[in-house]
Amino acid sequence: MTGVERVVVVGAGVAGLTTAIVLAEAGLAVHVVAEEIPGATSLAAGAMWGPYLVEPKAKVDEWSRRSLEVFRELAGDPATGVRLTSGVEASRTAETPPEWATTLPDYRPCEAAELPPGFTAGYRFTVPLIDMPVYLRYLLRRLEATGGTVEERRVPSLAQAGPADVLVNCSGMGARELAPDAELRPIRGQHVVVENPGLTEFFSEDTGTSPELLCFYPHGGTVVLGGTAVEGEGGLARDDEAAAGILARCAEVEPRLAGARVLEHRVGARPTRAAVRVEEGRGTGGTRVVHNYGHGGAGVTLSWGCAGEVLGCGEEGRISFGDL
């Protein structure tokens, strides 16, 4: 990679760590700097692979497919926290399934008897579930194994993140000030983690743009219950009223969750914009900057695809660190 001696990745959420790994495994000297390692919003994710209210569609489809390939490979190693899990996504209105769901293994429409009361349509498929605390620890180990380094400190500006030949901005909501990007906005999400009463399959409701979500994702001895999507709110304090609503909605669909012991509450701010931003530019003093943020609720789903986009593949119009 001629001309590049040092790459600094700003941000240690799933986007930042995945991007750092892809760059480091391509032979670059990579240093990650972030205020929190790993990032709080990524720790709070559920997390199930699936493109979630994010654009641009053509690129999202490409990035999602690449991530799906990687997650299927990682699912073979329990230490990654990734598992291929079957379950149901359902709707209270008779809507057609999203295009991405129909391409998944074991996809089929649900029979009426398979749906909870009040639901009129649903479909079953197998998809990667990611236990985020386990997975983020795995990413940190993998990065360190390549010789990548991490540093926990606040970055008040991209200029203060270096020195670097290339800066990669994976700062999530921090990009609103660091880029700066006034288009970026938070969507507050909250999950409740409970002891698993014996669930082995996921359930997710297609709630569209509602601020009240309904999903539960089993991860061995725990289940992550969701959730919320509160537009414009970025505070990370626990909302007890929202937590009670999450518990009630999930228990209505799965009675075994009623009374399950609460282990923790997870809150994050999904960094959202009209379209995911993966593009290059110039920082203060002419330093090369590559932006990779604005993934909304699909950060995990897009992580490996966007990281590959940052590295580039040498095709015309793509970023190539080898040309710097």
JOURGI-V856211 format. One record per pair of residues at least 12 apart in sequence whose ideal C-beta (glycine too) atoms are under 7 Angstrom apart, sorted by sequence separation. I is the first residue (numbers start at 0). J is the second residue. D is the distance in whole Angstrom. If there is no record, write none. Layout:
i->{I	I}
j->{J	J}
d->{D	D}
This chain:
i->{19	71	88	109	202	214	278	50	109	172	202	212	277	108	109	201	212	227	276	277	291	16	107	201	212	6	15	106	107	201	211	212	276	198	210	276	15	48	105	106	199	210	275	291	48	105	198	210	226	275	11	85	89	104	105	157	210	225	289	6	8	16	103	104	156	224	272	6	11	48	87	100	103	195	224	242	270	271	5	6	7	8	9	10	103	154	270	3	4	9	11	100	195	198	270	271	5	7	11	12	89	195	224	270	0	11	12	87	91	93	94	96	194	195	269	275	0	11	91	92	93	194	195	237	269	10	12	13	90	91	193	277	12	89	90	192	193	237	289	90	89	90	192	193	235	277	89	224	235	277	88	190	191	211	235	87	88	190	215	190	213	233	63	87	190	213	287	189	85	188	189	215	188	213	279	85	187	188	84	215	221	83	84	186	187	186	83	84	186	187	81	82	185	187	184	185	187	81	185	50	80	189	49	80	202	191	202	189	74	80	81	189	80	191	79	191	198	71	189	70	80	198	79	197	78	196	196	172	193	196	194	193	194	193	193	194	193	191	192	192	128	191	192	189	190	49	189	48	47	48	188	47	187	188	46	185	186	185	46	185	186	185	44	183	184	128	130	42	183	41	42	128	182	182	42	41	172	174	37	172	171	37	186	183	94	178	36	86	90	36	85	86	87	88	89	90	31	84	86	89	166	84	88	20	29	30	31	32	33	34	174	16	23	31	34	30	32	34	166	168	17	20	24	168	171	13	16	20	23	32	165	166	167	168	169	170	16	19	23	163	164	168	169	23	158	165	167	168	20	157	158	161	16	158	19	32	40	157	38	115	11	167	9	43	45	43	9	18	9	18	7	7	15	47	14	165	7	47	5	6	9	12	5	6	9	165	5	6	7	8	9	10	12	164	4	9	10	3	6	8	9	10	3	10	9	45	47	129	45	45	45	39	54	55	54	43	53	42	43	44	43	40	39	40	40	66	69	66	66	63	66	63	65	66	62	65	53	63	53	59	62	65	52	61	62	51	52	53	51	51	62	50	51	50	48	49	48	46	44	41	18	14	14	14	14	13	17	21	25	12	13	17	21	14	18	22	13	17	21	14	18	27	3	0	1	3	0	2}
j->{31	83	100	121	214	226	290	63	122	185	215	225	290	122	123	215	226	241	290	291	305	31	122	216	227	22	31	122	123	217	227	228	292	215	227	293	33	66	123	124	217	228	293	309	67	124	217	229	245	294	31	105	109	124	125	177	230	245	309	27	29	37	124	125	177	245	293	28	33	70	109	122	125	217	246	264	292	293	28	29	30	31	32	33	126	177	293	27	28	33	35	124	219	222	294	295	30	32	36	37	114	220	249	295	26	37	38	113	117	119	120	122	220	221	295	301	27	38	118	119	120	221	222	264	296	38	40	41	118	119	221	305	41	118	119	221	222	266	318	120	120	121	223	224	266	308	121	256	267	309	121	223	224	244	268	121	122	224	249	225	248	268	99	123	226	249	323	226	123	226	227	253	227	252	318	125	227	228	125	256	262	125	126	228	229	229	127	128	230	232	127	128	231	233	231	232	234	129	233	99	129	238	99	130	252	242	253	241	127	133	134	242	134	245	134	246	253	127	245	127	137	255	137	255	137	255	256	233	256	259	259	259	260	260	261	262	262	261	262	263	201	264	265	264	265	126	266	126	126	127	267	128	268	269	129	268	269	269	131	270	271	271	131	270	271	216	218	131	272	131	132	218	272	273	135	135	268	270	135	270	270	139	295	293	205	290	149	200	204	151	200	201	202	203	204	205	147	200	202	205	282	201	205	138	147	148	149	150	151	152	292	135	142	150	153	150	152	154	286	288	138	141	145	289	292	135	138	142	145	154	287	288	289	290	291	292	139	142	146	286	287	291	292	147	282	289	291	292	145	282	283	286	142	284	147	160	171	288	171	252	149	309	154	188	190	190	157	167	160	169	160	161	169	201	169	320	163	203	162	163	166	169	163	164	167	323	164	165	166	167	168	169	171	323	164	169	170	164	167	169	170	171	165	173	177	214	216	299	216	223	225	235	273	274	274	265	275	265	266	267	267	267	267	268	269	300	303	301	302	300	303	301	303	304	301	304	294	304	295	301	304	307	295	304	305	295	296	297	296	297	308	297	300	300	299	300	300	299	299	298	291	291	292	294	298	298	302	306	310	298	299	303	307	302	306	310	302	306	310	305	309	320	320	320	321	323	321	323}
d->{5	7	7	4	6	6	6	5	6	6	6	5	7	5	6	7	4	5	5	5	5	7	7	5	6	6	6	6	6	7	6	6	6	7	6	5	6	7	7	4	6	5	5	5	6	6	4	5	6	6	5	6	7	7	5	5	7	6	5	5	6	7	4	5	7	5	4	7	4	6	6	6	6	6	7	6	6	7	5	5	5	5	6	5	6	7	6	6	6	7	7	6	7	6	7	4	7	6	4	6	6	5	5	7	6	5	3	7	6	5	6	5	7	6	5	7	6	5	6	6	5	7	5	5	5	7	6	4	7	6	7	5	4	4	7	5	5	6	6	5	7	7	5	6	5	5	3	7	7	7	6	5	5	7	7	5	6	6	5	5	5	4	7	5	5	7	6	6	7	6	5	6	6	7	5	5	7	6	7	7	6	6	7	5	4	7	6	4	6	4	6	5	7	6	6	6	7	5	3	5	6	6	7	4	6	5	7	5	6	3	6	7	4	5	6	6	7	7	7	4	6	7	5	6	6	4	6	6	7	5	5	4	5	6	5	6	6	6	5	5	6	6	6	7	5	7	5	5	6	4	5	6	6	6	4	4	4	7	5	7	5	7	5	6	6	5	4	6	5	6	6	7	5	6	6	6	5	7	4	5	4	7	7	6	7	7	6	4	7	5	6	3	6	5	6	4	7	7	6	7	6	6	6	6	4	5	4	5	7	7	4	7	6	7	5	7	6	7	6	6	7	6	5	7	6	7	4	5	4	6	5	5	5	5	5	6	7	5	7	7	7	7	6	4	6	7	6	6	7	5	4	7	6	7	6	6	6	6	6	5	7	6	6	6	6	6	7	6	5	6	5	6	4	6	4	7	4	7	7	6	7	7	5	7	7	6	5	5	5	5	5	4	6	7	6	6	4	5	6	6	5	6	6	7	7	7	6	6	5	5	6	6	7	5	5	4	6	7	6	7	3	3	6	6	7	6	4	6	6	5	4	6	5	5	5	4	7	6	5	7	3	6	6	6	5	7	6	4	4	5	7	6	7	6	7	6	5	5	6	7	6	6	7	6	6	5	4	4	6	7	5	6	6	6	4	6	5	5	5	6	5	7	5	5	6	5	5	5}
